[in-house]
Amino acid sequence: MIEIWQIVIILLAIIGIVLTISALVNILKSEFKGNDKIVWVLVVLFFNLVGAILYFTIAKNKKYKVENLNNYEFNYCKKITY
């Protein structure tokens, strides 16, 4: 029979895995200054759940989204060619 503490541990493990994977995907899709991307990948890999929480609370505002940059460059070039 599975007890309540075992269910809590399983849920924490699943939440940790999901947060870690989503943090890594988010880091790899984003653009950072200097070596910040490598540092955040290492923090998330070595500190799993705590590293993912740190990333989402601290580094989320310090990154540049690649999609926004590409859209800006595309729109800027589009306006020039007219």
PyMOL Python script that loads the backbone (N, CA, C, O; Angstrom):
from pymol import cmd

cmd.read_pdbstr("""\
ATOM      1  N   MET A   1       0.835  -1.183   0.000  1.00  0.00           N
ATOM      2  CA  MET A   1       0.000   0.000   0.000  1.00  0.00           C
ATOM      3  C   MET A   1       0.878   1.243   0.000  1.00  0.00           C
ATOM      4  O   MET A   1       1.840   1.320   0.764  1.00  0.00           O
ATOM      5  N   ILE A   2       0.564   2.195  -0.829  1.00  0.00           N
ATOM      6  CA  ILE A   2       1.334   3.433  -0.915  1.00  0.00           C
ATOM      7  C   ILE A   2       0.820   4.399   0.144  1.00  0.00           C
ATOM      8  O   ILE A   2      -0.381   4.646   0.256  1.00  0.00           O
ATOM      9  N   GLU A   3       1.751   4.936   0.911  1.00  0.00           N
ATOM     10  CA  GLU A   3       1.379   5.882   1.954  1.00  0.00           C
ATOM     11  C   GLU A   3       1.484   7.307   1.425  1.00  0.00           C
ATOM     12  O   GLU A   3       2.024   7.552   0.347  1.00  0.00           O
ATOM     13  N   ILE A   4       0.958   8.232   2.206  1.00  0.00           N
ATOM     14  CA  ILE A   4       0.877   9.633   1.776  1.00  0.00           C
ATOM     15  C   ILE A   4       2.258  10.247   1.573  1.00  0.00           C
ATOM     16  O   ILE A   4       2.434  11.042   0.650  1.00  0.00           O
ATOM     17  N   TRP A   5       3.232   9.910   2.393  1.00  0.00           N
ATOM     18  CA  TRP A   5       4.566  10.496   2.258  1.00  0.00           C
ATOM     19  C   TRP A   5       5.243  10.022   0.985  1.00  0.00           C
ATOM     20  O   TRP A   5       6.050  10.751   0.408  1.00  0.00           O
ATOM     21  N   GLN A   6       4.929   8.813   0.538  1.00  0.00           N
ATOM     22  CA  GLN A   6       5.487   8.320  -0.711  1.00  0.00           C
ATOM     23  C   GLN A   6       4.893   9.069  -1.911  1.00  0.00           C
ATOM     24  O   GLN A   6       5.596   9.351  -2.881  1.00  0.00           O
ATOM     25  N   ILE A   7       3.619   9.381  -1.840  1.00  0.00           N
ATOM     26  CA  ILE A   7       2.972  10.155  -2.903  1.00  0.00           C
ATOM     27  C   ILE A   7       3.553  11.556  -2.964  1.00  0.00           C
ATOM     28  O   ILE A   7       3.779  12.088  -4.051  1.00  0.00           O
ATOM     29  N   VAL A   8       3.799  12.164  -1.798  1.00  0.00           N
ATOM     30  CA  VAL A   8       4.388  13.507  -1.754  1.00  0.00           C
ATOM     31  C   VAL A   8       5.779  13.496  -2.364  1.00  0.00           C
ATOM     32  O   VAL A   8       6.126  14.402  -3.121  1.00  0.00           O
ATOM     33  N   ILE A   9       6.576  12.493  -2.050  1.00  0.00           N
ATOM     34  CA  ILE A   9       7.934  12.400  -2.613  1.00  0.00           C
ATOM     35  C   ILE A   9       7.877  12.213  -4.134  1.00  0.00           C
ATOM     36  O   ILE A   9       8.659  12.828  -4.859  1.00  0.00           O
ATOM     37  N   ILE A  10       6.976  11.389  -4.612  1.00  0.00           N
ATOM     38  CA  ILE A  10       6.835  11.176  -6.058  1.00  0.00           C
ATOM     39  C   ILE A  10       6.398  12.468  -6.751  1.00  0.00           C
ATOM     40  O   ILE A  10       6.925  12.809  -7.810  1.00  0.00           O
ATOM     41  N   LEU A  11       5.447  13.182  -6.167  1.00  0.00           N
ATOM     42  CA  LEU A  11       4.995  14.448  -6.753  1.00  0.00           C
ATOM     43  C   LEU A  11       6.108  15.495  -6.769  1.00  0.00           C
ATOM     44  O   LEU A  11       6.259  16.224  -7.750  1.00  0.00           O
ATOM     45  N   LEU A  12       6.889  15.573  -5.687  1.00  0.00           N
ATOM     46  CA  LEU A  12       8.020  16.511  -5.658  1.00  0.00           C
ATOM     47  C   LEU A  12       9.057  16.158  -6.719  1.00  0.00           C
ATOM     48  O   LEU A  12       9.633  17.049  -7.344  1.00  0.00           O
ATOM     49  N   ALA A  13       9.297  14.873  -6.925  1.00  0.00           N
ATOM     50  CA  ALA A  13      10.254  14.450  -7.950  1.00  0.00           C
ATOM     51  C   ALA A  13       9.756  14.821  -9.345  1.00  0.00           C
ATOM     52  O   ALA A  13      10.530  15.297 -10.175  1.00  0.00           O
ATOM     53  N   ILE A  14       8.479  14.606  -9.601  1.00  0.00           N
ATOM     54  CA  ILE A  14       7.905  14.945 -10.909  1.00  0.00           C
ATOM     55  C   ILE A  14       7.941  16.454 -11.133  1.00  0.00           C
ATOM     56  O   ILE A  14       8.285  16.910 -12.223  1.00  0.00           O
ATOM     57  N   ILE A  15       7.588  17.229 -10.110  1.00  0.00           N
ATOM     58  CA  ILE A  15       7.636  18.693 -10.230  1.00  0.00           C
ATOM     59  C   ILE A  15       9.065  19.155 -10.473  1.00  0.00           C
ATOM     60  O   ILE A  15       9.293  20.054 -11.283  1.00  0.00           O
ATOM     61  N   GLY A  16      10.029  18.555  -9.785  1.00  0.00           N
ATOM     62  CA  GLY A  16      11.438  18.906  -9.972  1.00  0.00           C
ATOM     63  C   GLY A  16      11.924  18.621 -11.379  1.00  0.00           C
ATOM     64  O   GLY A  16      12.645  19.427 -11.968  1.00  0.00           O
ATOM     65  N   ILE A  17      11.530  17.475 -11.921  1.00  0.00           N
ATOM     66  CA  ILE A  17      11.950  17.113 -13.278  1.00  0.00           C
ATOM     67  C   ILE A  17      11.328  18.060 -14.300  1.00  0.00           C
ATOM     68  O   ILE A  17      12.011  18.522 -15.214  1.00  0.00           O
ATOM     69  N   VAL A  18      10.037  18.352 -14.151  1.00  0.00           N
ATOM     70  CA  VAL A  18       9.351  19.234 -15.093  1.00  0.00           C
ATOM     71  C   VAL A  18       9.934  20.645 -15.044  1.00  0.00           C
ATOM     72  O   VAL A  18      10.182  21.249 -16.087  1.00  0.00           O
ATOM     73  N   LEU A  19      10.155  21.174 -13.831  1.00  0.00           N
ATOM     74  CA  LEU A  19      10.728  22.523 -13.708  1.00  0.00           C
ATOM     75  C   LEU A  19      12.152  22.581 -14.272  1.00  0.00           C
ATOM     76  O   LEU A  19      12.522  23.554 -14.930  1.00  0.00           O
ATOM     77  N   THR A  20      12.936  21.551 -14.016  1.00  0.00           N
ATOM     78  CA  THR A  20      14.311  21.529 -14.525  1.00  0.00           C
ATOM     79  C   THR A  20      14.334  21.504 -16.048  1.00  0.00           C
ATOM     80  O   THR A  20      15.087  22.254 -16.670  1.00  0.00           O
ATOM     81  N   ILE A  21      13.526  20.656 -16.645  1.00  0.00           N
ATOM     82  CA  ILE A  21      13.487  20.569 -18.108  1.00  0.00           C
ATOM     83  C   ILE A  21      12.958  21.868 -18.712  1.00  0.00           C
ATOM     84  O   ILE A  21      13.499  22.353 -19.706  1.00  0.00           O
ATOM     85  N   SER A  22      11.912  22.432 -18.121  1.00  0.00           N
ATOM     86  CA  SER A  22      11.380  23.682 -18.677  1.00  0.00           C
ATOM     87  C   SER A  22      12.372  24.836 -18.512  1.00  0.00           C
ATOM     88  O   SER A  22      12.453  25.703 -19.382  1.00  0.00           O
ATOM     89  N   ALA A  23      13.122  24.860 -17.417  1.00  0.00           N
ATOM     90  CA  ALA A  23      14.149  25.893 -17.243  1.00  0.00           C
ATOM     91  C   ALA A  23      15.254  25.731 -18.274  1.00  0.00           C
ATOM     92  O   ALA A  23      15.709  26.721 -18.848  1.00  0.00           O
ATOM     93  N   LEU A  24      15.694  24.506 -18.519  1.00  0.00           N
ATOM     94  CA  LEU A  24      16.746  24.279 -19.513  1.00  0.00           C
ATOM     95  C   LEU A  24      16.283  24.668 -20.916  1.00  0.00           C
ATOM     96  O   LEU A  24      17.041  25.279 -21.668  1.00  0.00           O
ATOM     97  N   VAL A  25      15.054  24.322 -21.271  1.00  0.00           N
ATOM     98  CA  VAL A  25      14.528  24.694 -22.582  1.00  0.00           C
ATOM     99  C   VAL A  25      14.438  26.210 -22.705  1.00  0.00           C
ATOM    100  O   VAL A  25      14.784  26.778 -23.741  1.00  0.00           O
ATOM    101  N   ASN A  26      13.973  26.860 -21.645  1.00  0.00           N
ATOM    102  CA  ASN A  26      13.857  28.310 -21.638  1.00  0.00           C
ATOM    103  C   ASN A  26      15.216  28.979 -21.757  1.00  0.00           C
ATOM    104  O   ASN A  26      15.356  29.978 -22.462  1.00  0.00           O
ATOM    105  N   ILE A  27      16.215  28.439 -21.078  1.00  0.00           N
ATOM    106  CA  ILE A  27      17.576  28.980 -21.153  1.00  0.00           C
ATOM    107  C   ILE A  27      18.128  28.844 -22.569  1.00  0.00           C
ATOM    108  O   ILE A  27      18.704  29.790 -23.106  1.00  0.00           O
ATOM    109  N   LEU A  28      17.954  27.678 -23.169  1.00  0.00           N
ATOM    110  CA  LEU A  28      18.512  27.443 -24.497  1.00  0.00           C
ATOM    111  C   LEU A  28      17.818  28.264 -25.579  1.00  0.00           C
ATOM    112  O   LEU A  28      18.429  28.560 -26.606  1.00  0.00           O
ATOM    113  N   LYS A  29      16.551  28.639 -25.373  1.00  0.00           N
ATOM    114  CA  LYS A  29      15.841  29.467 -26.347  1.00  0.00           C
ATOM    115  C   LYS A  29      16.140  30.949 -26.190  1.00  0.00           C
ATOM    116  O   LYS A  29      15.810  31.741 -27.073  1.00  0.00           O
ATOM    117  N   SER A  30      16.755  31.334 -25.090  1.00  0.00           N
ATOM    118  CA  SER A  30      16.964  32.747 -24.790  1.00  0.00           C
ATOM    119  C   SER A  30      18.394  33.175 -25.081  1.00  0.00           C
ATOM    120  O   SER A  30      19.304  32.353 -25.186  1.00  0.00           O
ATOM    121  N   GLU A  31      18.563  34.472 -25.206  1.00  0.00           N
ATOM    122  CA  GLU A  31      19.876  35.068 -25.449  1.00  0.00           C
ATOM    123  C   GLU A  31      20.295  35.830 -24.193  1.00  0.00           C
ATOM    124  O   GLU A  31      19.525  36.625 -23.655  1.00  0.00           O
ATOM    125  N   PHE A  32      21.509  35.582 -23.737  1.00  0.00           N
ATOM    126  CA  PHE A  32      22.049  36.237 -22.554  1.00  0.00           C
ATOM    127  C   PHE A  32      23.315  36.997 -22.908  1.00  0.00           C
ATOM    128  O   PHE A  32      23.894  36.793 -23.975  1.00  0.00           O
ATOM    129  N   LYS A  33      23.738  37.867 -22.017  1.00  0.00           N
ATOM    130  CA  LYS A  33      25.005  38.573 -22.182  1.00  0.00           C
ATOM    131  C   LYS A  33      26.145  37.668 -21.750  1.00  0.00           C
ATOM    132  O   LYS A  33      26.039  36.967 -20.743  1.00  0.00           O
ATOM    133  N   GLY A  34      27.236  37.681 -22.507  1.00  0.00           N
ATOM    134  CA  GLY A  34      28.453  36.957 -22.134  1.00  0.00           C
ATOM    135  C   GLY A  34      28.229  35.467 -21.921  1.00  0.00           C
ATOM    136  O   GLY A  34      27.607  34.789 -22.738  1.00  0.00           O
ATOM    137  N   ASN A  35      28.753  34.976 -20.801  1.00  0.00           N
ATOM    138  CA  ASN A  35      28.671  33.551 -20.487  1.00  0.00           C
ATOM    139  C   ASN A  35      27.513  33.220 -19.558  1.00  0.00           C
ATOM    140  O   ASN A  35      27.512  32.155 -18.942  1.00  0.00           O
ATOM    141  N   ASP A  36      26.542  34.091 -19.443  1.00  0.00           N
ATOM    142  CA  ASP A  36      25.428  33.868 -18.525  1.00  0.00           C
ATOM    143  C   ASP A  36      24.634  32.611 -18.861  1.00  0.00           C
ATOM    144  O   ASP A  36      24.141  31.932 -17.960  1.00  0.00           O
ATOM    145  N   LYS A  37      24.505  32.298 -20.144  1.00  0.00           N
ATOM    146  CA  LYS A  37      23.749  31.108 -20.540  1.00  0.00           C
ATOM    147  C   LYS A  37      24.412  29.842 -20.001  1.00  0.00           C
ATOM    148  O   LYS A  37      23.731  28.963 -19.474  1.00  0.00           O
ATOM    149  N   ILE A  38      25.722  29.746 -20.129  1.00  0.00           N
ATOM    150  CA  ILE A  38      26.445  28.575 -19.632  1.00  0.00           C
ATOM    151  C   ILE A  38      26.327  28.475 -18.120  1.00  0.00           C
ATOM    152  O   ILE A  38      26.136  27.387 -17.577  1.00  0.00           O
ATOM    153  N   VAL A  39      26.441  29.606 -17.444  1.00  0.00           N
ATOM    154  CA  VAL A  39      26.345  29.617 -15.986  1.00  0.00           C
ATOM    155  C   VAL A  39      24.965  29.138 -15.544  1.00  0.00           C
ATOM    156  O   VAL A  39      24.864  28.325 -14.625  1.00  0.00           O
ATOM    157  N   TRP A  40      23.910  29.624 -16.177  1.00  0.00           N
ATOM    158  CA  TRP A  40      22.568  29.216 -15.777  1.00  0.00           C
ATOM    159  C   TRP A  40      22.302  27.752 -16.084  1.00  0.00           C
ATOM    160  O   TRP A  40      21.629  27.076 -15.306  1.00  0.00           O
ATOM    161  N   VAL A  41      22.812  27.249 -17.197  1.00  0.00           N
ATOM    162  CA  VAL A  41      22.652  25.821 -17.493  1.00  0.00           C
ATOM    163  C   VAL A  41      23.323  24.987 -16.405  1.00  0.00           C
ATOM    164  O   VAL A  41      22.751  24.002 -15.939  1.00  0.00           O
ATOM    165  N   LEU A  42      24.532  25.374 -15.995  1.00  0.00           N
ATOM    166  CA  LEU A  42      25.227  24.634 -14.943  1.00  0.00           C
ATOM    167  C   LEU A  42      24.503  24.725 -13.600  1.00  0.00           C
ATOM    168  O   LEU A  42      24.418  23.735 -12.873  1.00  0.00           O
ATOM    169  N   VAL A  43      23.987  25.893 -13.271  1.00  0.00           N
ATOM    170  CA  VAL A  43      23.246  26.054 -12.009  1.00  0.00           C
ATOM    171  C   VAL A  43      22.014  25.158 -12.004  1.00  0.00           C
ATOM    172  O   VAL A  43      21.741  24.486 -11.010  1.00  0.00           O
ATOM    173  N   VAL A  44      21.269  25.142 -13.107  1.00  0.00           N
ATOM    174  CA  VAL A  44      20.057  24.323 -13.164  1.00  0.00           C
ATOM    175  C   VAL A  44      20.400  22.838 -13.156  1.00  0.00           C
ATOM    176  O   VAL A  44      19.686  22.047 -12.538  1.00  0.00           O
ATOM    177  N   LEU A  45      21.474  22.446 -13.827  1.00  0.00           N
ATOM    178  CA  LEU A  45      21.842  21.028 -13.844  1.00  0.00           C
ATOM    179  C   LEU A  45      22.349  20.542 -12.489  1.00  0.00           C
ATOM    180  O   LEU A  45      22.013  19.435 -12.067  1.00  0.00           O
ATOM    181  N   PHE A  46      23.148  21.347 -11.808  1.00  0.00           N
ATOM    182  CA  PHE A  46      23.724  20.906 -10.542  1.00  0.00           C
ATOM    183  C   PHE A  46      22.771  21.049  -9.360  1.00  0.00           C
ATOM    184  O   PHE A  46      22.857  20.276  -8.406  1.00  0.00           O
ATOM    185  N   PHE A  47      21.866  22.023  -9.407  1.00  0.00           N
ATOM    186  CA  PHE A  47      20.986  22.265  -8.261  1.00  0.00           C
ATOM    187  C   PHE A  47      19.520  21.971  -8.580  1.00  0.00           C
ATOM    188  O   PHE A  47      18.631  22.401  -7.845  1.00  0.00           O
ATOM    189  N   ASN A  48      19.265  21.257  -9.646  1.00  0.00           N
ATOM    190  CA  ASN A  48      17.943  20.827 -10.105  1.00  0.00           C
ATOM    191  C   ASN A  48      16.793  21.735  -9.711  1.00  0.00           C
ATOM    192  O   ASN A  48      16.646  22.805 -10.301  1.00  0.00           O
ATOM    193  N   LEU A  49      15.977  21.360  -8.749  1.00  0.00           N
ATOM    194  CA  LEU A  49      14.769  22.107  -8.404  1.00  0.00           C
ATOM    195  C   LEU A  49      15.105  23.501  -7.894  1.00  0.00           C
ATOM    196  O   LEU A  49      14.469  24.473  -8.302  1.00  0.00           O
ATOM    197  N   VAL A  50      16.088  23.617  -7.014  1.00  0.00           N
ATOM    198  CA  VAL A  50      16.473  24.923  -6.476  1.00  0.00           C
ATOM    199  C   VAL A  50      17.047  25.801  -7.585  1.00  0.00           C
ATOM    200  O   VAL A  50      16.759  26.997  -7.634  1.00  0.00           O
ATOM    201  N   GLY A  51      17.852  25.227  -8.473  1.00  0.00           N
ATOM    202  CA  GLY A  51      18.415  25.982  -9.591  1.00  0.00           C
ATOM    203  C   GLY A  51      17.350  26.474 -10.550  1.00  0.00           C
ATOM    204  O   GLY A  51      17.441  27.591 -11.058  1.00  0.00           O
ATOM    205  N   ALA A  52      16.334  25.648 -10.805  1.00  0.00           N
ATOM    206  CA  ALA A  52      15.243  26.057 -11.688  1.00  0.00           C
ATOM    207  C   ALA A  52      14.438  27.189 -11.055  1.00  0.00           C
ATOM    208  O   ALA A  52      14.056  28.140 -11.738  1.00  0.00           O
ATOM    209  N   ILE A  53      14.182  27.088  -9.761  1.00  0.00           N
ATOM    210  CA  ILE A  53      13.448  28.152  -9.071  1.00  0.00           C
ATOM    211  C   ILE A  53      14.265  29.440  -9.073  1.00  0.00           C
ATOM    212  O   ILE A  53      13.717  30.522  -9.286  1.00  0.00           O
ATOM    213  N   LEU A  54      15.569  29.331  -8.838  1.00  0.00           N
ATOM    214  CA  LEU A  54      16.435  30.516  -8.894  1.00  0.00           C
ATOM    215  C   LEU A  54      16.416  31.141 -10.284  1.00  0.00           C
ATOM    216  O   LEU A  54      16.338  32.362 -10.417  1.00  0.00           O
ATOM    217  N   TYR A  55      16.488  30.312 -11.313  1.00  0.00           N
ATOM    218  CA  TYR A  55      16.470  30.832 -12.675  1.00  0.00           C
ATOM    219  C   TYR A  55      15.185  31.597 -12.954  1.00  0.00           C
ATOM    220  O   TYR A  55      15.226  32.720 -13.455  1.00  0.00           O
ATOM    221  N   PHE A  56      14.039  30.993 -12.630  1.00  0.00           N
ATOM    222  CA  PHE A  56      12.766  31.640 -12.932  1.00  0.00           C
ATOM    223  C   PHE A  56      12.536  32.895 -12.102  1.00  0.00           C
ATOM    224  O   PHE A  56      11.788  33.775 -12.526  1.00  0.00           O
ATOM    225  N   THR A  57      13.161  33.002 -10.924  1.00  0.00           N
ATOM    226  CA  THR A  57      12.955  34.200 -10.107  1.00  0.00           C
ATOM    227  C   THR A  57      13.988  35.288 -10.379  1.00  0.00           C
ATOM    228  O   THR A  57      13.658  36.471 -10.303  1.00  0.00           O
ATOM    229  N   ILE A  58      15.234  34.920 -10.693  1.00  0.00           N
ATOM    230  CA  ILE A  58      16.303  35.907 -10.838  1.00  0.00           C
ATOM    231  C   ILE A  58      16.591  36.241 -12.297  1.00  0.00           C
ATOM    232  O   ILE A  58      16.593  37.415 -12.669  1.00  0.00           O
ATOM    233  N   ALA A  59      16.830  35.244 -13.117  1.00  0.00           N
ATOM    234  CA  ALA A  59      17.358  35.476 -14.463  1.00  0.00           C
ATOM    235  C   ALA A  59      16.292  35.752 -15.504  1.00  0.00           C
ATOM    236  O   ALA A  59      16.625  36.163 -16.616  1.00  0.00           O
ATOM    237  N   LYS A  60      15.051  35.547 -15.194  1.00  0.00           N
ATOM    238  CA  LYS A  60      13.997  35.727 -16.187  1.00  0.00           C
ATOM    239  C   LYS A  60      13.988  37.135 -16.776  1.00  0.00           C
ATOM    240  O   LYS A  60      13.696  37.304 -17.959  1.00  0.00           O
ATOM    241  N   ASN A  61      14.302  38.146 -15.969  1.00  0.00           N
ATOM    242  CA  ASN A  61      14.277  39.532 -16.447  1.00  0.00           C
ATOM    243  C   ASN A  61      15.596  39.960 -17.088  1.00  0.00           C
ATOM    244  O   ASN A  61      15.652  41.025 -17.703  1.00  0.00           O
ATOM    245  N   LYS A  62      16.652  39.168 -16.963  1.00  0.00           N
ATOM    246  CA  LYS A  62      17.964  39.569 -17.456  1.00  0.00           C
ATOM    247  C   LYS A  62      18.297  38.995 -18.824  1.00  0.00           C
ATOM    248  O   LYS A  62      19.440  39.103 -19.267  1.00  0.00           O
ATOM    249  N   LYS A  63      17.345  38.395 -19.497  1.00  0.00           N
ATOM    250  CA  LYS A  63      17.635  37.777 -20.782  1.00  0.00           C
ATOM    251  C   LYS A  63      16.978  38.542 -21.915  1.00  0.00           C
ATOM    252  O   LYS A  63      16.072  39.348 -21.706  1.00  0.00           O
ATOM    253  N   TYR A  64      17.444  38.276 -23.090  1.00  0.00           N
ATOM    254  CA  TYR A  64      16.855  38.835 -24.301  1.00  0.00           C
ATOM    255  C   TYR A  64      16.229  37.686 -25.068  1.00  0.00           C
ATOM    256  O   TYR A  64      16.877  36.661 -25.280  1.00  0.00           O
ATOM    257  N   LYS A  65      14.994  37.837 -25.483  1.00  0.00           N
ATOM    258  CA  LYS A  65      14.360  36.778 -26.251  1.00  0.00           C
ATOM    259  C   LYS A  65      14.816  36.868 -27.693  1.00  0.00           C
ATOM    260  O   LYS A  65      14.783  37.936 -28.305  1.00  0.00           O
ATOM    261  N   VAL A  66      15.243  35.728 -28.231  1.00  0.00           N
ATOM    262  CA  VAL A  66      15.737  35.680 -29.600  1.00  0.00           C
ATOM    263  C   VAL A  66      14.603  35.979 -30.580  1.00  0.00           C
ATOM    264  O   VAL A  66      14.824  36.629 -31.601  1.00  0.00           O
ATOM    265  N   GLU A  67      13.390  35.507 -30.275  1.00  0.00           N
ATOM    266  CA  GLU A  67      12.275  35.727 -31.183  1.00  0.00           C
ATOM    267  C   GLU A  67      11.991  37.218 -31.333  1.00  0.00           C
ATOM    268  O   GLU A  67      11.776  37.690 -32.449  1.00  0.00           O
ATOM    269  N   ASN A  68      11.986  37.961 -30.240  1.00  0.00           N
ATOM    270  CA  ASN A  68      11.704  39.385 -30.302  1.00  0.00           C
ATOM    271  C   ASN A  68      12.775  40.126 -31.084  1.00  0.00           C
ATOM    272  O   ASN A  68      12.460  41.039 -31.847  1.00  0.00           O
ATOM    273  N   LEU A  69      14.028  39.751 -30.907  1.00  0.00           N
ATOM    274  CA  LEU A  69      15.119  40.376 -31.622  1.00  0.00           C
ATOM    275  C   LEU A  69      15.000  40.106 -33.117  1.00  0.00           C
ATOM    276  O   LEU A  69      15.173  41.020 -33.923  1.00  0.00           O
ATOM    277  N   ASN A  70      14.710  38.874 -33.496  1.00  0.00           N
ATOM    278  CA  ASN A  70      14.575  38.543 -34.910  1.00  0.00           C
ATOM    279  C   ASN A  70      13.389  39.262 -35.535  1.00  0.00           C
ATOM    280  O   ASN A  70      13.489  39.737 -36.667  1.00  0.00           O
ATOM    281  N   ASN A  71      12.282  39.351 -34.833  1.00  0.00           N
ATOM    282  CA  ASN A  71      11.123  40.070 -35.373  1.00  0.00           C
ATOM    283  C   ASN A  71      11.441  41.535 -35.561  1.00  0.00           C
ATOM    284  O   ASN A  71      11.026  42.128 -36.557  1.00  0.00           O
ATOM    285  N   TYR A  72      12.168  42.137 -34.629  1.00  0.00           N
ATOM    286  CA  TYR A  72      12.533  43.541 -34.749  1.00  0.00           C
ATOM    287  C   TYR A  72      13.434  43.751 -35.959  1.00  0.00           C
ATOM    288  O   TYR A  72      13.221  44.684 -36.734  1.00  0.00           O
ATOM    289  N   GLU A  73      14.446  42.888 -36.131  1.00  0.00           N
ATOM    290  CA  GLU A  73      15.353  43.027 -37.269  1.00  0.00           C
ATOM    291  C   GLU A  73      14.613  42.819 -38.580  1.00  0.00           C
ATOM    292  O   GLU A  73      14.876  43.521 -39.556  1.00  0.00           O
ATOM    293  N   PHE A  74      13.684  41.859 -38.615  1.00  0.00           N
ATOM    294  CA  PHE A  74      12.925  41.606 -39.830  1.00  0.00           C
ATOM    295  C   PHE A  74      12.040  42.808 -40.175  1.00  0.00           C
ATOM    296  O   PHE A  74      11.998  43.243 -41.326  1.00  0.00           O
ATOM    297  N   ASN A  75      11.344  43.333 -39.186  1.00  0.00           N
ATOM    298  CA  ASN A  75      10.482  44.490 -39.440  1.00  0.00           C
ATOM    299  C   ASN A  75      11.299  45.716 -39.840  1.00  0.00           C
ATOM    300  O   ASN A  75      10.874  46.500 -40.689  1.00  0.00           O
ATOM    301  N   TYR A  76      12.461  45.879 -39.234  1.00  0.00           N
ATOM    302  CA  TYR A  76      13.313  47.015 -39.569  1.00  0.00           C
ATOM    303  C   TYR A  76      13.799  46.907 -41.011  1.00  0.00           C
ATOM    304  O   TYR A  76      13.760  47.887 -41.756  1.00  0.00           O
ATOM    305  N   CYS A  77      14.259  45.714 -41.407  1.00  0.00           N
ATOM    306  CA  CYS A  77      14.727  45.517 -42.792  1.00  0.00           C
ATOM    307  C   CYS A  77      13.569  45.648 -43.774  1.00  0.00           C
ATOM    308  O   CYS A  77      13.755  46.142 -44.886  1.00  0.00           O
ATOM    309  N   LYS A  78      12.400  45.218 -43.382  1.00  0.00           N
ATOM    310  CA  LYS A  78      11.240  45.297 -44.249  1.00  0.00           C
ATOM    311  C   LYS A  78      10.873  46.746 -44.529  1.00  0.00           C
ATOM    312  O   LYS A  78      10.487  47.084 -45.649  1.00  0.00           O
ATOM    313  N   LYS A  79      10.990  47.601 -43.527  1.00  0.00           N
ATOM    314  CA  LYS A  79      10.664  49.002 -43.700  1.00  0.00           C
ATOM    315  C   LYS A  79      11.689  49.706 -44.579  1.00  0.00           C
ATOM    316  O   LYS A  79      11.345  50.626 -45.320  1.00  0.00           O
ATOM    317  N   ILE A  80      12.941  49.281 -44.501  1.00  0.00           N
ATOM    318  CA  ILE A  80      13.983  49.911 -45.292  1.00  0.00           C
ATOM    319  C   ILE A  80      13.830  49.580 -46.781  1.00  0.00           C
ATOM    320  O   ILE A  80      14.102  50.430 -47.629  1.00  0.00           O
ATOM    321  N   THR A  81      13.405  48.376 -47.106  1.00  0.00           N
ATOM    322  CA  THR A  81      13.334  47.954 -48.502  1.00  0.00           C
ATOM    323  C   THR A  81      12.219  48.615 -49.259  1.00  0.00           C
ATOM    324  O   THR A  81      12.242  48.590 -50.489  1.00  0.00           O
ATOM    325  N   TYR A  82      11.253  49.198 -48.613  1.00  0.00           N
ATOM    326  CA  TYR A  82      10.168  49.881 -49.332  1.00  0.00           C
ATOM    327  C   TYR A  82      10.716  51.114 -49.909  1.00  0.00           C
ATOM    328  O   TYR A  82       9.992  51.864 -50.564  1.00  0.00           O
TER     329      TYR A  82
END
""", "prot")
cmd.dss("prot")
cmd.show_as("cartoon", "prot")
cmd.util.cbc("prot")
cmd.orient("prot")
